[in-house]
């Protein structure tokens, strides 16, 4: 199993409980495809480097997990259609 880090930026137009539900949904996706979440780091509301969909701020989350090499692709496919996700990036961490 390889180690990965998933960076997620959520919109600021949602409530706290909706944000928590979105992160739980992402964690469930990781678990469904055989991954194990090791850490969720919430950075809070930060200013975006550039405007995305007329938004200047977003909520940043960094999720580290261990999974098989096919898991990140499956997660990215499903995150692409999630409404509250502005941007995401999944990278493999060095051993």
C-alpha positions as a printed Julia matrix, in Angstrom:
95×3 Matrix{Float64}:
   0.0    0.0     0.0
   1.19   3.49   -0.86
   0.75   6.72    1.1
  -1.18   9.58   -0.47
  -2.16  13.12    0.44
  -5.43  14.59   -0.79
  -5.82  18.36   -0.74
  -9.43  19.55   -0.92
 -10.8   23.09   -1.16
 -14.48  23.45   -0.27
 -16.72  26.41   -1.02
 -17.42  28.97    1.7
 -21.11  29.13    0.76
 -22.02  26.08    2.87
 -22.69  25.67    6.58
 -20.41  23.88    9.08
 -22.5   20.71    9.13
 -22.52  20.5     5.33
 -18.72  20.89    5.29
 -18.36  18.11    7.85
 -20.71  15.92    5.78
 -18.64  16.56    2.62
 -15.41  15.54    4.4
 -17.12  12.41    5.8
 -18.29  11.55    2.28
 -14.71  11.84    1.0
 -13.44   9.67    3.88
 -16.14   7.1     3.06
 -15.02   7.1    -0.59
 -11.46   6.35    0.49
 -12.66   3.51    2.71
 -14.94   2.1    -0.02
 -12.01   1.74   -2.41
  -9.8   -0.01    0.13
  -7.97   2.94    1.63
  -7.31   3.81    5.27
  -7.46   7.45    6.4
  -4.54   8.22    8.72
  -5.0   11.97    9.3
  -7.34  14.85    8.44
  -5.79  18.3     8.77
  -8.22  21.22    8.64
  -6.59  24.54    7.75
  -9.81  26.55    7.85
 -10.84  29.45    5.63
  -8.0   30.81    3.48
  -7.79  33.23    0.59
  -7.44  31.54   -2.81
  -4.46  32.37   -5.0
  -6.87  33.41   -7.76
 -10.63  33.72   -8.11
 -12.45  30.44   -8.85
 -16.14  30.52   -9.83
 -16.34  34.11   -8.52
 -15.1   33.0    -5.08
 -12.05  34.47   -3.36
 -11.92  32.17   -0.29
 -12.24  28.48    0.45
 -11.97  25.96    3.27
  -8.78  23.88    3.01
  -8.47  20.24    4.11
  -5.52  17.86    3.8
  -6.33  14.15    4.12
  -3.51  11.61    4.34
  -4.34   7.99    3.62
  -2.88   4.64    2.61
  -4.34   2.81   -0.36
  -3.69   0.68   -3.42
  -2.57   2.52   -6.6
  -6.06   2.34   -8.17
  -7.78   4.16   -5.28
  -6.76   7.8    -6.05
  -8.15   7.64   -9.58
 -11.49   6.33   -8.34
 -11.68   9.03   -5.66
 -10.85  11.8    -8.13
 -13.57  10.61  -10.52
 -16.19  10.94   -7.81
 -14.86  14.21   -6.37
 -15.04  15.79   -9.83
 -18.85  15.81   -9.62
 -19.24  16.84   -5.96
 -20.98  20.23   -5.7
 -19.15  21.72   -2.71
 -15.62  20.86   -3.9
 -13.9   23.76   -5.67
 -10.51  22.09   -6.23
  -8.74  18.87   -5.26
  -5.33  17.31   -5.76
  -4.15  13.84   -4.81
  -0.41  13.16   -4.7
   1.65  10.14   -3.75
   4.0   10.74   -0.83
   7.6    9.54   -0.97
   8.46   6.42    0.98
